[in-house]
Amino acid sequence: MNKIFSLLLSITVLLSLSCTAHAQGSTSGDKSNIYHSGWIDLNKNGVMDPYENSKLPIEERVKDLLGRMTLEEKTCQMATLYGYGRVLKDELPNPSWLTSIWKDGIANIDEHLNGYDGHHEGKNADTELAWPPSRHAEAINTVQKFFIEQTRLGIPVDFTNEGIRGVCHTGGTLFPADIATGSSWDVSLVSKIGHITGKEARILGYTNIYSPILDLARDPRWGRTVETYGEDPYLVSRIGVAQVEGLQKEGVVSTAKHFAVYSVPKGGRDGASRTDPHVTQREVEDIYLAPFKAAFTEGHAMGTMSSYNDYNGVPVTGSSEFLTKKLRQEYGFKGYVVSDSRAVEYIFNKHHVAKDAKDAVCQSVMAGLNVRTDFTPPEDFILPLRELVKEGSVPDSVLNARVSDVLRVKFWLGLFDHPYVENPALADKIVGSEVHLKAAKDASYESMVLLKNANNFLPLKKNIKSILVTGPMADVVKPNISRYGPNRVDVVSVLRGLKEKLPNVEVRYTKGCDVVDSAWPESEIMPRELKGKDREEIDKAAEMAKGVDAAVVVLGEDEKLTGEFHSRTSLDLPGYQLDLVKAIYETGTPVIVVLMNGRPLSINWVNRYVPAIIETWYPGRFGGNAVADIIFGDYNPGGKLPITFPKTVGQLPLDFPYKPASDISDPTGIQGVLYPFGHGLSFTTFKYSNLKVTPEEQTADDEVKVSFEVENTGPMAGDEVPQLYINDETASVTTYVKNLRGFQRINLKPGEKKLVEFTLKPEDLTITDRNMKRVVEPGKFNIMVGSSSEDIRLNGSFEIK
């Protein structure tokens, strides 16, 4: 019935458009005859023109099409039309589209009919055309038909969408938050996530996914720490490339974001600030740009999003240094750049380096921006751009170059030859399929990190009779649903997971306390005395704990404390959560703390007194099942931290990698980290041996092989992540104490031994020298292999002659 409804609606819409076009005196040919065997007569002239010929090289087709376009058509290819409920008021085309600015085409339509039902600024994008998936595919086909059949040149639309936890669509396959995915240290898993996200996107009708996020979380106060893969450039590079390749092999563009130096606003402050990153040019090269460079030069990502921060006083979206010199000339980028929302406007009204909004448009286009994306009508950008071209402020050559990039991507996608979802019915079988859910479950499990397990406290014995589940995050699922990922998904909470795991055990539950107290956020700097109703709730939880065999206390941060626009001034547990866990601990009942949070937390008291701590982040759909299986030993956690846990916010910045002596504190102050980068425990033990480095002497242009053995010496099967670090012992500039240059997640049965091999390529040994050139300098390099950045098991060296 849904498909019949959609088909009838599509026919009605197109008949209406056709009649309206005829009434207005359209001179287009018979649109019913534009579809031919092997080609589409996009300009309706009865001839296969070069841009319609799929056998010609893409660049030849781009050149031909560009030569046929008017100024109006070119400028329309440089703006986004936000989808239904954001800017677009219509779910499907209607006659008013023939008089709208996109009658001459549009670069892309973003988040159209994806079912996301809550948007900032109070806009609602809920729609019945999002589900079932086949209905959405048919609706997207209907929209695409408008641009193919009702515009002069038939230039198709690129349908963009978010996709950092899976495609941002009702019922899409939901994966853990990026910081949790980073904790898996599993490149093959991330590749699966990319493939699944791309496959579901394409069958739904989306052709361009805004993923991965390649920003580095170097200041955990920053709200979007949760949306990053971690703090280390090498780890994020490897995971990022896997995501890019997975997406693009499924025929969608990977648009990496946010380019560049976006993730270190001054003081970690989020919201409307997000400016003035205090990092040196060498840090930009060695740390912040490394994942983007890998995404473009290795993964060949065909899209990127320009950030709205400045660097060294110049807005990135108005910087030719970033958008042209770095991106296109150095990295060889061949795709198109979209602006982050309001990035163009901010050149004028935040950074104040443009005299007005029109000047901001000029600066962005001249710098290298292809497509302006914002939650306002596209004419806000297109009309001033037309004026700028007519005035000569934006030369024709620049306009043509920017439009060519957009067209190139659309040809790369195959949209000029196959613009429609060819079998919409398949979408119902693919989106959220059992195979995809299996990968999502693997991701939930692999993202778990065992932070502490004193005296092998875990796993618990299965013959317990009762257990208390408490804490403000115990029965919470909403933080797993991101603004930038799937929505309306059934998520298993920790409480539900334990109840399902223990059908014959008495599972008691009380919330204990809220995530924050009534005085929040002031209480973050001026704590309030625990009393009244809050005291009663904690006392109730403590009383319930006295009569059970164990207590699981689930603590952390909800969606109001992490994510975009949610920075913090403290890394401590908010509200009365610490009071809750102390009260439970003081009863003498064995306690396990489960963390569900979007950034590292300074849980010093918990680490000292609680015997077992599990970090889950926001673990996705099956997080509650994973926690239950870990607590009772049916899954052996193997995740590793992709980010450092400081003891106090006062230590910031405290991150990995770091320079010599930079993390040493005054003897009178707090020293060291709470948990280091790469940390993660297991229920079994691993032995490292037989390190070999060959050759021990090498030239700067050749490779070095590093191999060693890892053996499971414990009682049960488990995953280990051997990590390879190097150090340039003497260099022309100060280098990092350790640089991660290899990792691999492996599974070993008890007594099993595996050979692990890494290859160090010349790029792995480069530094940015005093002349800001990437070079390999001669000298000794130290090799360190271990289970974390601080748990080094093997040491070696080699020399570059």
NORWOVEN-V282095 format. One record per backbone hydrogen bond with DSSP energy under -0.5 kcal/mol. NH is the residue of the N-H (numbers start at 1). CO is the residue of the C=O. Records with the same first field share a line. If there is no record, write none. Layout:
BEGIN
NH = CO / CO
END
This chain:
BEGIN
5 = 1
6 = 2
7 = 3
8 = 4
9 = 5
10 = 6
11 = 7
12 = 8
13 = 9
14 = 10
15 = 11
16 = 12
17 = 13
18 = 14
19 = 15
20 = 16
21 = 17
22 = 18
23 = 19
24 = 20
25 = 22
26 = 21
31 = 29
33 = 30
34 = 31
36 = 34 / 39
38 = 36
39 = 36
41 = 34
42 = 40
44 = 41
49 = 47
52 = 49
53 = 50
54 = 52
56 = 53
61 = 57
62 = 58
63 = 59
64 = 60
65 = 61
66 = 62
67 = 63
68 = 64 / 65
69 = 65 / 66
74 = 70
75 = 71
76 = 72
77 = 73 / 74
78 = 75
79 = 76
80 = 372
81 = 108
82 = 80
83 = 110
85 = 88
86 = 83
87 = 83
88 = 82 / 83
97 = 94
98 = 95
99 = 96
100 = 97
103 = 100
104 = 101
105 = 102
107 = 76 / 79
108 = 79
109 = 158
110 = 81
111 = 160
113 = 111
114 = 111
115 = 125
119 = 123
122 = 119
123 = 120
125 = 116
130 = 127
135 = 132
136 = 132
137 = 133
138 = 134
139 = 135
140 = 136
141 = 137
142 = 138
143 = 139
144 = 140
145 = 141
146 = 142 / 143
147 = 143
148 = 144
149 = 145
150 = 146
151 = 147
158 = 107
159 = 157
160 = 109 / 158
161 = 208
163 = 210
164 = 484
165 = 166 / 484
168 = 162
169 = 167
170 = 114
171 = 487
172 = 169
175 = 165
177 = 618
179 = 226
180 = 177
181 = 177
182 = 178
183 = 179
184 = 180 / 181
185 = 181 / 182
187 = 185
190 = 186
191 = 187
192 = 188
193 = 189
194 = 190
195 = 191
196 = 192
197 = 193
198 = 194
199 = 195
200 = 196
201 = 197
202 = 198
203 = 199
204 = 200
205 = 201 / 202
206 = 201
207 = 159
208 = 159
209 = 253
210 = 161
211 = 209
214 = 212 / 257
215 = 257
217 = 230
218 = 216
222 = 219
225 = 222
226 = 223
227 = 224
228 = 225
231 = 642
232 = 642
236 = 232
237 = 233
238 = 234
239 = 235
240 = 236
241 = 237
242 = 238
243 = 239
244 = 240
245 = 241
246 = 242
247 = 243
248 = 244
249 = 245
250 = 247
251 = 248
252 = 247
253 = 207
255 = 209 / 253
256 = 254 / 303
257 = 212
259 = 305
260 = 258
262 = 258
266 = 275
268 = 265
269 = 266
273 = 270
274 = 269
277 = 310
278 = 264
279 = 277
284 = 280
285 = 281
286 = 282
287 = 283
288 = 283
289 = 284
291 = 287
293 = 289
294 = 290
295 = 291
296 = 292
297 = 293
298 = 294
299 = 294
301 = 295
303 = 254
304 = 336
305 = 256
306 = 304 / 338
307 = 259
311 = 314
314 = 311
316 = 309
317 = 307
318 = 315
319 = 316
320 = 318
323 = 319
324 = 320
325 = 320
326 = 321
327 = 322
328 = 324
329 = 324
330 = 325
331 = 326
332 = 328
333 = 327
336 = 302
338 = 304
339 = 371
340 = 306
342 = 373
343 = 340
346 = 342
347 = 343 / 344
348 = 344 / 345
349 = 345
350 = 346
351 = 346
352 = 346
353 = 347
354 = 347
360 = 356
361 = 357
362 = 358
363 = 359
364 = 360
365 = 361
366 = 362
367 = 363
368 = 364
369 = 364
370 = 337
371 = 337
372 = 78
376 = 374
380 = 377
381 = 378
382 = 378
383 = 379
385 = 381
386 = 382
387 = 383
388 = 384
389 = 385
390 = 386
391 = 387
392 = 388 / 389
393 = 388
394 = 388
395 = 393
399 = 395
400 = 396
401 = 397
402 = 398
403 = 399
404 = 400
405 = 401
406 = 402
407 = 403
408 = 404
409 = 405
410 = 406
411 = 407
412 = 408
413 = 409
414 = 411
415 = 410
417 = 414
418 = 414
422 = 420
424 = 421
426 = 423
427 = 424
428 = 425
429 = 426
430 = 426
431 = 427
433 = 430
437 = 433
438 = 434
439 = 435
440 = 436
441 = 437
442 = 438
443 = 439
444 = 440
445 = 441
446 = 442
447 = 443
448 = 445
449 = 615
450 = 681
451 = 449 / 613
452 = 613
454 = 611
456 = 453
457 = 454
459 = 631
460 = 631
464 = 461
467 = 506
468 = 550
469 = 508
470 = 468 / 552
471 = 510 / 511
473 = 554
474 = 471
476 = 473
480 = 477
481 = 478
482 = 480
485 = 482
487 = 169
491 = 489
492 = 621
493 = 491
495 = 474
497 = 493
498 = 494
499 = 495
500 = 496
501 = 497
502 = 498
505 = 502
506 = 465
507 = 505
508 = 467 / 506
510 = 469
513 = 511
520 = 517
522 = 519
523 = 519
524 = 521
525 = 522
526 = 522
531 = 529
534 = 531
535 = 531
536 = 532
537 = 533
538 = 534
539 = 535
540 = 536
541 = 537
542 = 538
543 = 539
544 = 540
545 = 541
546 = 542 / 543
547 = 544
548 = 545
549 = 466
550 = 466
551 = 590
552 = 468
553 = 551 / 592
554 = 470 / 552
555 = 553 / 594
557 = 596
561 = 558
562 = 558
563 = 223
566 = 563
568 = 221
577 = 574
580 = 576
581 = 577
582 = 578
583 = 579
584 = 580
585 = 581
586 = 582
587 = 584
588 = 585
589 = 584
592 = 551
593 = 612
594 = 553 / 592
595 = 593 / 614
596 = 555
602 = 571
603 = 601
604 = 602
607 = 603
608 = 604
609 = 605
610 = 606
612 = 591
613 = 452
614 = 593
615 = 449
616 = 595 / 614
619 = 617
621 = 174
623 = 620
624 = 492
626 = 622
627 = 623
628 = 624
629 = 625
630 = 626
631 = 627
632 = 628
633 = 630
634 = 629
635 = 629
637 = 635
639 = 448
640 = 183
641 = 679
645 = 675
646 = 644
651 = 648
652 = 649
660 = 735
662 = 659
664 = 661
669 = 666
672 = 663
674 = 645
675 = 645
678 = 641
679 = 676
681 = 450
687 = 711
689 = 709
692 = 707
694 = 705
698 = 799
702 = 699
704 = 760
705 = 694
706 = 758
707 = 692
708 = 756
709 = 689
710 = 754
711 = 687
712 = 752
713 = 685 / 711
714 = 685
718 = 748
720 = 746
722 = 744
723 = 786
724 = 742
725 = 723 / 784
726 = 739
727 = 782
729 = 727 / 780
737 = 658
739 = 726
741 = 724
742 = 724
744 = 722
746 = 720 / 744
748 = 718
751 = 712
752 = 749
754 = 710
756 = 708 / 754
758 = 706
760 = 704 / 758
761 = 759
764 = 761
765 = 761 / 762
766 = 763
767 = 775
769 = 767 / 773
772 = 769
775 = 767 / 773
777 = 775
779 = 800
781 = 798
782 = 727
783 = 796
784 = 725
785 = 794
786 = 723
787 = 791
788 = 791
789 = 677
792 = 790
793 = 785
794 = 785
796 = 783
798 = 781
799 = 696
800 = 779
801 = 698 / 799
END
